[in-house]
Amino acid sequence: MNIMIDREETEKYPVPRLQDLLDLDPYLNDFKGDIKRRYAVFQKTKDALEKAEGLRNFITGHRTFGIHQMPDGSIECQEWAPGAKAVYLRGEFNDWNLQSHPFVKSEHGKWKLHIPANGDGHCPIRHLSEIKLVIETHHGEFLDRISPWATYVVKPPKHEGVTYKWLFWNPSVDQKYKFKHQRPPKPKAPRIYEAHIGIASPEGKVSTYKYFTKELLPRIKYLGYNCIQLMAVMEHAYYASFGYQVTSFFAVSSRYGNPEDLRELIDTAHSMGLYVLLDIVHSHASKNVLDGLNMFDGTDACYFHGGPRGTHDLWDSRLFDYTKWEVLRYLLSNLGNYMDNFQFDGFRFDGVTSMIYHDHGMARGFSGGYHEYYGLHIDVESLVYLMLANDMLHDFYPYCITIAEDVSGMPAMCRPVCEGGIGFDYRLAMAIPDNWIKLLKEQKDEDWSMQHITFLLSNRRHKEKCIAYAESHDQALVGDKTLAFWLMDKEMYSHMSTHMPLNHIIDRGLRLHMMIRLVTHGLGGEGYLNFIGNEFGHPEWLDFPRIGNNESYHYARRQFNLVDDDILRYKFLYRFDAAMQAAEEKYGWLSAPQGYVSRHHEGDKVIVFERGGVVFIFNFHTSQSYTDYQIGVDVPGTYKIVLDTDSKEFDGHCRNDHSVKFFTMNQQHFDNRQNSMKIYMPCRCAMVLALDE
């Protein structure tokens, strides 16, 4: 597909609401030519797809490519292998005969095969039968391959090697899971529980979809999250890649169970009112050849760019060529497949920064200068793919949520495509967890700058929504530390029992863990995310089985048993997380306009801000409590404490009397607010106040 476009052609595709974007950010006026050109490429590509095949039909390639049983019991196969001389199907069904079932070459590098039904009308390939594609190259080689559209691949027994096997997933009607529940309403603001199926159990093994459904979904519901984000679901041969080296894009990982088990998980989540998002990896693919996409048709340029441009040097993976018609079909159909066949509710797109810059954002920081986001160093082809994906998803699935993992801060990433934006609903606020870790590593908390914290949490592009989070899954990996580990470290192994006096390190750690998460939740974005186990201060890092640790599963698990042990203090962090989500559900600050920070006092170590009709108060001082401390509020009335990190239920010191009401002094302006009131503010404590109903 030729995406080149000249100035004259650009004018044929005017951006419908470009002025809306320019009014929102006048600095973009200097770059409106770039915005118009990329929109023109998007519209030209979309029009071409629509005219040739119809976009809705185009994104359902999973229904015609790969291998499918037809209503009459016959088999239809279709593959795209433009570099192949011939293509064959072999397997248990034909005693592995190499050339008994050849494909017929079609147009544009496609190959098709029809296998009639058996004499009794049954399918000629049985359910779970092993099959392989054979690619004959122009050099006379015969290469075993797994179809890029395979829906079920499994790891072989150890004595058979490590290359995954492709099994024909074709269960009978009574074996297929039937969805029973409607999708829940789209949340006003996502509170996301990011989870990895394999590590969800306290046991040292790979957990399952069924275990997650039975044991984890009720916990997530109790905690008050309204979204689940599932990692490492797309099949990846190397478990320790955390799911980011995908080998089979249409196959859900068989190490956790089968596709019907995942459907049951999603349907059960829907019955609990939970949205389910998929961590989608369309930025790159595994270099594996025998069980991946690499060299599928015997060339290095089938689904990918050929030569150096087709390889990501840092990740040692392959890079898609988004200009190719069949690559667009493959990736867009991948999204459609997970929405239609599994009932996912949206996607978190991994590696967006890597996609949109020719240098993949490697070895350079982003200052925020607009010149960094426009020019020849931008990969327009990748941007256009993301625009197509977002446009398609929001058109055909209006309930869909899309999230961009972009560290660069590219303008209009989260503005509609019709404005010239990229079309995501949210971007991850990736600077926030990095800065919390930086503070914990480099400064004592008595030296923290209140202004720096509030600026960090408030500094985001106007009307581009962010998902805030206090710590990322990367920081849980071996070699780094979670917030809890930075705060309490080895003391967690010896002083978390309630039968022991609360020592200074654990006390400080519990208090700051709650305060950091609450200030991030309240001020940092229009959504919130937590990685599985971090809500209760999981005491150990995450390390997948690999040669370097003797293939141990000891650290590839989440120890929820620590929460359930009543004599351990992990339960207090767990309870606080639930209380925080419940408070947001009631008062809705994430869906409210950005918080107004009325105070960030360096000497007092105090932060005060209002959002969603509630007042957030933080005293980060290590030892100084304040009596009759005056704070500004905008709305007059009587306020009460609705969340308090110092409460007994969170192992606090109970220094706040929750029966006390706080009355505003009307028309007494303070800190640029219309009213003010005086409160008691204990040291190292955070409170949320709301109007007394």
N, C-alpha and C positions, 0 to 999 in steps of 0.2 A: 504494500500500500504506500503510495507516494503522499507524504504529508507536507512536502515543501509547498510554500505558499508565498506569493509576492504581495507587494503593497496594494496593488489594484484588487487582487482577490480578497485581501483582508477587508476591504470596504464592502464587499458583498455580504459579509457576515457581521453586521453591527451587534455589539453587546446590548441586549435589551434594556438592562437597567444599570449601565455603567455609571451614570451620574450618581446613583444611590451610593455606590462604592466610593466615588470621588468625594462626595459630600461627607461621607463618614470619615475619610482620611484624605485631606487635600494634598498631602505629600505624594500621593500616588499619581497626581496629575503629570508629574515629570516622567512617569513610566506607563502612561496609558497606551502608548503604542505597543509596548510589550504585551500588555494585558489584552489588547484587541487582537494581536496576532495569535496568541495562544488560544483565545476563544474561537477565532476563525478556523484554526486547525481542528479544534474540538468539533465545531459545528460541521465542517467539511467531512470529517470522519464519521460523525453520527449520521449525517445525511446519506453518505455512501452505504453504510450498513443498513439503514432503513430502506433505501431504495432497492438494494440487492436482495435482501432476505426478510426484512422486517425485524426491528430490534428485539421485539419480544420473542420471536422465533430464534433469533441469533443467539440469545443468551440461554437457550435450552439445548445446547450441544450435548449435554449429558444424556439426553433422551435418544440420540441417534449415533453418537460416537461411542467407541468401546464395543461391548458385547451385550446383546439384549435378546431375551426370549420374546417372540411375537405371540399374539393371541392364538395362532394356529399351531403353536408348539415349535415352530422353526426358530432358527437363530439368525440374527442380522448383526454383522460386524462392520465397523467403519473406523479407519485410522487415517491420520495425516502423516505421511512419511515422504516428503518431496525428494529426499536424497537416495531413496531405496531403488534397487533394480527390481525387486520382487518382495512380496510379503506373504507369509504363511501363518496358519494357526495349527498348533499341535498341542497334545496333552494326553491325559489319561483316556479321553474319549476316543482317540484314534491310535492308541498304543504308541504315542509319541512319534508317529510317522512324520517325517520332515516335510514332505511335499504333497501330501494327500489332500490338503485343504488350502489351495492358493487363493489369495485375494485377486480381484480384478482391478486394474488401474482405472481410476476415474480422473476427473478434471482437477487441476490445481494441486496436484500431489496427493490426492485422496485415494484410498484403496478400500474396496468393499468385498464382503464375503457373505454369501447366503448358504446356510446349512439346513436342508429340509428336516422336518420333524420325523421321528421314527415311524415305522409302519403303524404303530398303535396310537400315533398322535402325540406321544410324549416328547419332551425336549431331548435332543440328542446329546446334550452335555448336562450331566447331573449336578445338582447343588453341591458346592464345596469341592468339585473336581478341580484338580490342578491343570492349568493351561499356560501356554507361553506363546508370544508372538515370535516369529523368526523373520529377521530382516536379512535379505540377500543384498549385499552391496555390489557396486559396480566393479569392485576388485575381487569378486568371487568369494567373499566371506559370508558365512551364515551366522548371524548374531542372535542369541536368545535375548528377548526383551519382555518387560512387563508393559502392558498398555498404559499410556498416560492417563487413561480414563478408568483404570481399574478401581473397583469399589471395595475390594477386600484383599489385603495381602498379609501374610503371616510370617513370623520368624520361624525358620526351620529348626528341627532338633539339632543339638550341638554337633552330632556326628555327621550331619549333612552340610555343614558349613555355615556361613553367615548371611548369604544372599537370600533376601525375602522371596517367598513363593506367592504367586498370584492364584487365588482360588476363585472360582466362579460363584459369586454370591447371588443365589436365586432361590430363596426359601419359598416354601409353599404358602398359600394364602393364610392358613391358620398359624404359620410361624412368623408372619410379618406383624410387627407392632402396629396397632391401629391407634391413632391419636384420638384422645377422648376430650381434650380440653381446648378451649379457645385461648389465643394469646391474651395476656392481661393488657390493660390499658397502658399506653406508652407513658413512662414516668415523666413527671414535670422536670425532675432533676435526678440523674442516675446516681445511686449509691452502690458502687460496684464492688463485689467480692471477687477478686481475681484468684483463680484456683487452677491447680494442676492435678488432674485425676490420679496420676500414678503415685503421688506423694501424700495423698489425702488420709491414709491410714497411719496409726501409730506403729504398726508392725513393719519390720524391715523387709518389705517386698513391694512389688508393683501392685497398687490398688486397682480397683475396677469401677466401671460405670455403675454397676449395681450397688457396690458399697457406697459410692458417692451419693447415689439416689436415696439409699436407706439411712445413712448416717450423717452425711454432710448437709444435705438440703434442709433438714429440720434445724440444724445449727444456724445456717445462714438466714433462715426465716426468723428464728429467735433473735438473732443479732439485729434484724431490722434493715438489712440490705434489700434493695429492690431489683438489682441486676447481678447476674453471675457472668464473669468473663472467663471462658475456658481456654487454657493454654495447651499447646502440644497435642492437639486433637488430630490434625492432619498428619498422616503417617510419616514417620521419620525412622530410618533404620538405626540411627545412633541415639540411644536414649539420653545420653549425657549432653546432647546438643540442645536440650531444653525445648525441643520441638521446632527449632529454627533452621534445621537443615532438612527440609521436606523432600521426601522421595516420591510419594504418591499423593497428589493433591486432592483426589476425589475419594480416597480411602481414609476412613477414620481409624485411628490407631487400634490395631487388633490386640495389642498388649493389654488393653483395659477391658476387652470384651468384643462384642460384635456390633454392627450398625443398629440392630434392633434395640440393644441395650442402651445405646446413646439416645435413640428416639424416646425410649421410656423415661430416661433422665430428664430430657427437655420437657416432655409432656407433664411430668410430675412437678417440675419447677413452675410451669405455667399454672398448674392447679393451685400452687401456693402464692400466685401473684408475682412471680419472679420472671423478669426478662432474662434471656440467655444470649450473650454475645460470644462470638468466636474470634480468637486471636488469629487473624488471617495473615499468611506470609506470601505476598505476591511481589516482594522486592528482590527475591533471589531464590535459587533452588540448589539442592544438594548436587555435588559433583559425582555422586554415585552413578555408575553406568549400568550395571546389571540389574539394579532394582530402582533406578531413578530415571529422570528425563535426559540426563546428559548423554550425548552421542546416540540418541534414540534411533535415528535413521542411518547411523554410520558416519554422520558428519557432525562437526562441532557447532553447526549453525541452524539446526532445525528450529527449536523453540527459542534459541538464544542468539545473541550477537556472535558472529564468528570472530576469531582472533582475540587480541587482548581486551577489546571492549566487552567481550562476553564473559569475563572473569572478574570477580571481586577479590582482589589480592588479600585484603585483610581477613575476610570471612572464608576464603578458599571455596567459593561457590560460583554458580553460573548465573548470568544476568539475562533476563528476558529481553527479546526484541519486540517492543510494543508497537512497532509499525506494521507487523505482519498480521494479516487478516485472521489467520488461524490461531495465532497467539492471543489476539483479542477475544476470539470465540472461546478459547480454552479458559482464560482467566475470568471473563465475565460470566461464562457458564458455571464456573466453579462457585462464584457467589450465588448465582441462581439456584444451583444444586443444594447448597446449604440452607437457603431460605425455603425452597419448595419441599425438598425431600426430608429435611431434618427439623424444619420449623424454627431455625435460629431467628433471632430478632435483630441482629445487626453484627457489626464487625469492628474490631480494633485492628487497623492496618499497621503492621509492623514495618519498621525500616523505611519510613517515608522520606526521611532526610537523605538516606543513601540513594533513593530512587531519583530525587529531583535535582541533584547536582552531579555533574559529570565526574567530579572528584569524590563523590559519595560523602562529602563533608568530612573526609578523613584529614587528620593532622591540621585542622584549623578551627579556630573559634569563630563565633558569630557575634559581632559587635552590635548588631541591630541597624547598621547603616543600610539604607535601601539599595545601594549599589550591589549589595551582596545577593539580592534576590532577583536581579534582572540582568540579562546580558548573555553572552555566548557560553558561559559556564553553567547555564541552566539546561537541564535535560527536558526539553519541551515535550518529547515523546512520552516520557514517564508522567509528566504533569497531565497531559491530555488523557492518558489511560485513567489516572485517578479522577479526572473530571467526568469521563465516561462512566466509570464505576459508580460514583456518587450520584450522577444524574439518573442513571438507570435504576439504582436502588431506591432512590426517593420517589421516582416516578411510578415504578411497579410495586413497590413495597413502602407506602407512605409512613408506616409505623416503624420503619427501620432506623436504627441509630448507627452512625459511623464516627469513629474516633481515629485521629491521626497521631502516630508516634513521630513527632517532628521536633527536633531539638533546636532547629535553626530559627524558628519564629517567623517563617515566611508570611508576609501580609496576605490577607484574604484566604488563607487556608480554610477557615471556617466561615466563609461567606458563600451564599448560593452561587451556583454556576452561572445563572442568568445575570448576575452582577459582574461576572468576570472572575469570580472566586473559584476555589478548587472544590467546594461543595461539602466539606465535612461538617458534622454537627458540633464536634468537640475536638480539641487537641489536648494531649497530655501536657500538664504543666511540669515539664521534666526538670526545670531548674530548682524546684522546691526541694525534692528529696536530696539532691546533690548538696544544696546549701545547708540543710540540717546536719548532714553528715560532716560537712566541712566545719560547721560551728562546734560540733561535739569533739571533733578530732583536734582542732587547733585553738580553742578558747575555753576558759572556764565560764560557766554560765553567769557568774557575776560580772563578766566582761562583755556579755552579749549586748549588741546595740538594738534597742527597741525600734528605732527608726529603720534600721536595716531589715529587721524581720517584717515589719509592716509593709515596707516598700517591696520587698521580695514577694510577699503574698498578694499584693495589690497590683503589681506591675504586669498587666496583660493587655492585649489589644482590645480596644473598645468594641463591644458587641461581637467579639469572637469568643465563644464559650470554651472554658478550660475544665479539665478534670484534675483536681488537686489531689496530691497524695504525699504523705509524710516520708515514706520510704518505698523503694521499688523492689521488684523481685530480684534485680541484679545485686542489690545490696545484701540479699539473703544468701547469696552464693559463697562458697568457700573462698577465702582470700579477702573477703570484706566482712562487715558486721552489720547486723540489724540495729535499729535504735536501742532496743532493749539491751543488746550486747555491749554497745558503746557506753550505755549508761551504767550497767551493773556487772557485766563481764563475769568473772569467775565467782563472784558473790552469789550469782544465781544458783550455783550448784550446792551452796551450803547454808544460805540464809533466807530461803523463800518459804520456810515453814512458819505457819501461824503459831506454832508452839514455842517459837523463839522470839525474843524481843526484836522489834523492828529496828535494824541498825541504820546508820546514816546513809550508807551507799544505796541500800534497797529503798529506803524512804525517798531519797532524792530521785532515784530512778523511776519509781512508780509515779511520783508527782509530775516529773517532767515528761514522762512518756504520755500521760494523759493531756498535759497542757500543750505539748507540741501537736498532738493529733487534733485537739479541739481548735486551736488557733488556725491550723491548716484547713480544717473542715469549714470553719466559719468565714474565713477571709480569702481563701486561696483559689476558689473557682466556682463554677456553676454545676459541678458534680464532684464526687469524692470516690477514691479507690483505695482498697486495702488488699494486700497480698495474704493469702491463706496462712493463718497462724500468727501473723504479726499483730493481730488485734489483741492477743493475750501475751505478747512479749515472748514468742517462741525462743527458747534458750540456746539453740544451736543453729549453726549455719546449714545451708543446703548444699549437698555434694552428691551427685549422681554416681552410681557404680561405674568404675572405669579402672584401667590398668593401674593407675597411680594410687588407688586406694584398695587394691586387691578385690575389685568388683563388689565392694561392700554397699549394702543398702542402709547402713546404720544412720546416715545423715540424709537419706532420700525419703524422709517421712515427716509427718507433722504430728506432734505428740499431744493430741487432744486429751489424752488421759491425764495430763497435768492440770487441765482445767477442771476435770471431773473429780480430782482428788481434793476433798474439802479442806485438808490441812495445808494446802499450798496457796500462795498468794497470786498465782496466775489468774485465779477466778475473779479477782478484783479488777484487773485490766479488762477481762472479758465482759464483766458486768458494765463497766464504764462505756465500752464500745457500744454495747446494746443501748444503754441510756442515751448516748450521743446520737445514735441513729434515730431513736424514738423521738427525741426532742426535735430533730430536723424534720421528721415526718409530720409532727404537730405544727411547727411554726414555719417551716418552708423557707429557711434562709437561703438554701442553694438556688432556688428558683427566683429569689428576689434580686433586685438590682445590687450591684457591687457595694460592699460594706463601706460605711463612712467612718474613717478613723479620726476620732476626736482627740485622742491623746496617745503619745508615745514618749513617755518621760524617761530620760536616760538615768537621772539620779534616783528616781523612785523605782525604776525598772517596772513601770506600769504601762500596759496597753489597754485602751478602751475603744471599742467600735460598736456601731449599731448596724444591724442588718435584719431584714425580714420582721421588723417590729420588736426585736429582742436586743438586749444590751449584753455584749461580751466584755468581761473584765478579767484581766490577767495581771497578777503580781508575781513577776519573775525574781523578785528580790530574795536572796538566800536566807535572810534573817529578819528583815524589817516588816512588821505588820503595821497597818494604818487604821486608826480610829477616826470616824467622821471625815473620811476622805471624800472630797468633792469631785464629782464627775458630771459632765454635761450629757444631757439627753434631749432629743428633739420633741418627743411626744410626752405631754404632761400626764400625770396619773399616779396610781399606786402600783408599785412593782413588787414582785416576789421572786425568790430563788427557784429556778426550775432545773438547774443542773449545777453540781458543785463537786469539784474534784476532791474536796476535803471531807466528803461525806463518809460516814461509817461504812456504808455498803461498798465503798471503794478503798477501804483500809486507810481512810483519812483520819485527821485528828479532831474532827467534829467541832471546829472553832466557829462555824457559822450557825446561828439560830434560824432555822428555816421557818419558824412561826413569825419572825419579824418581817414587817412590810416596810417598804421604802417609799417615801412620799416626795414628789418633785416640788421644788420651790419655783412656782410659776413665774415666768418672765424674769427669772434670774439667769441671764445669759452666762454661759461658761463654756470655754473651749469651742467657741463658734456654734454652740447649740442654743436653742430657744429657752431651755430649762435646765435645771440641775438638781442633783440630790446628793445626800451624804450617806456613805456606806462604811461598813467595817470590811477591811480587805486583808486577810491573813497572808503571810509570806508564802511564796511558792504554792500558789493556789489560783484556780480559775473558776469563775462563776458565769452563769448565763441567767439574766433577769428578764422576766416578761411581765406585761401588764396583768394585774390581778383580775381575773374574770369575774 
